[in-house]
Amino acid sequence: MAAVLAAVLIPLSTRYGYHRDELYFRVAGRHLAWGYPDQPPLLPLITRGITAVCGDVLFVQRLPAALLAVLGVLLAALTARELGGGRRAQLRTAGAYAIAPFMVAIGHSFYTATLDVTVSTALVWLAVRWVRVRDSRSLLAVGVLTAVAVNVKYLAALLLVALVAGLLVSGPRDVLRRPVLLPAAAIAVAAAVPGLIWQAGHGWPQLDMAGEIAAEADFGGRPGFVPFELILAGVVLSWLWIYGLWRLFRSRELAPYRFLGIAFLLLNLLYLATAGKPYYLAGLWAALWAAGAVEVERRGGAPRGAGWTLTIPAYAITGLGVVLVTLPVYPVRDLAGTPQPVINPDSAETVGWPRFAAEIARVHRALPTAERRKATIVTSNYGEAGALDRYGPAHGLPRAYSGHNGYWYFGRPPDTGGPTIVVGPDTPALLRRYWSDVTVAGRIDDGVGLDNEEQGKPVFVCRGQTAPWRTLWPDFKHLG
């Protein structure tokens, strides 16, 4: 199962192009800090290491994503084994993980979610293993993995709290009396402290970021939370994790692992209340698939009407469908005419970056020579600034700046006295607060009619700056 997923993800890894987040991580890796307003420091650090050793090679930068997805498949099967599952239960669990739309999608690009889900899945597996064998090394490993997890996403701390709450409610409660728990907790806390100090010193921007995420209401907001959880985990096999959740509360054999179901329900309530995203729960999906698969194996079959979903043809057809809606399998010129950009909008965000940079370069070249030497560039989001960082030097473009998220902290434009090329907003009214002369000089076109975030954006040339950048730059700071 893991090999099949690798054989799909790795050959397709360089089709289309960078995702905006990957372009952002490249630049964040050159501005290393203990924190950023939208994430802890580990992923930029990893990206920095990859580019330092291998350069800007998209295949190498995305290889960790594929390997993490493959590791997730193996961890899912191992979780089924710890729950008492035999060969069939392990294969069904591994297969459910390997064809889940969200797991396949994050195995293509290297996001924070890619690393977070795998590490969270490993944390849950270690918790299950400790319950079965009571090996103190598992608890120590939980501490080490938590130290990694909280430097990828702070959500990992909530997962750990939910697991502990589940253990306190349903047992085994003696986990809190284990001597190794203290050094394990110390490792995790020590790893989180530098990031928390950074957040405190910068006014806790991560909390503001959480508010922005809730306000954006991605995935349909609260009404769409549960439906999208089913979609992201895979509609065909969602019954398996729902069945696993139910059996965790009903099965005598699974009673020692009931804390998993409690943790899952607690996190559902928390993320519903805070308008979180449905994939925040993905670290627990493997355990629920495993519980369902183990009970199907133990009881000699699936519930009535669901047996066909566990057949090899059902897995194969579902997997093919997932590939068609999540991965870059279409010619880029035809992508806009497929359902993929609607079902998986992230795919549209990997198209058009070289053309984006070329259009900014065209506007830059059109400036009079004297102005061109002094021109600065400001973009509306970190993906655009990251794209110009990647492709701009080949066009002779100056460094791009943005006030979006962590990019604001990477520095403000210099006061050159020249014009500023600004990408977005949609109308010039906002820009006239900062420049007396604002002219539309171009428009972004990805060349394939794909409706992504950049398509159709105006490119302005702004002259007559009203104040130096040290005065204006705070106004450009924004989260999202």
Number of C-alpha atoms within 10 A of each C-alpha: 19 19 11 11 21 20 12 16 26 19 10 15 23 19 18 20 19 27 21 21 17 25 20 24 25 25 22 24 21 16 17 15 16 18 22 23 23 17 22 26 22 22 23 26 19 16 22 22 16 19 17 12 10 13 12 14 11 17 15 17 24 23 19 20 27 27 18 22 27 25 17 28 29 21 26 32 31 24 29 31 20 23 26 19 24 16 13 15 25 28 20 28 34 27 25 32 31 28 27 24 25 22 28 26 25 22 31 27 29 24 19 21 21 24 23 25 27 24 24 26 23 26 28 25 26 24 24 23 20 18 19 14 10 15 12 16 13 21 25 20 17 26 24 19 20 28 22 21 27 25 25 24 20 18 15 24 18 15 23 18 14 22 23 20 18 23 24 15 14 16 17 16 13 11 18 13 9 11 11 16 17 14 14 22 18 14 20 22 17 11 19 21 14 17 21 18 13 18 19 12 10 13 11 15 21 22 13 15 18 17 16 14 18 18 14 12 16 15 17 15 20 19 12 16 21 17 14 18 20 19 17 19 25 22 16 19 24 20 17 29 24 17 19 26 24 16 22 24 17 12 15 11 14 19 15 19 26 24 26 28 24 22 23 22 15 19 21 19 12 14 17 18 11 16 23 25 23 25 20 18 21 21 24 25 27 29 30 28 33 33 35 28 31 28 25 23 19 15 10 9 13 19 12 7 7 14 12 13 16 19 11 12 11 15 20 13 12 21 20 12 13 20 20 15 20 23 25 22 14 16 10 17 11 11 19 18 13 12 13 22 19 13 12 16 15 19 24 23 22 19 24 24 27 16 16 22 23 19 19 25 20 14 18 26 15 12 15 9 11 9 18 18 15 15 25 25 23 21 22 18 24 25 25 24 27 29 25 28 21 19 18 21 13 12 15 11 23 18 16 22 27 29 24 20 22 24 25 20 16 16 13 19 19 14 14 14 14 18 24 24 24 26 25 22 15 12 12 19 10 11 17 16 11 19 18 12 15 20 14 17 19 17 18 21 20 18 13 15 14 22 16 19 13 24 17 17 16 21 23 28 23 25 20 15 20 13 12 14 17 11 9 15 16 12 10 16 15 17 20 14
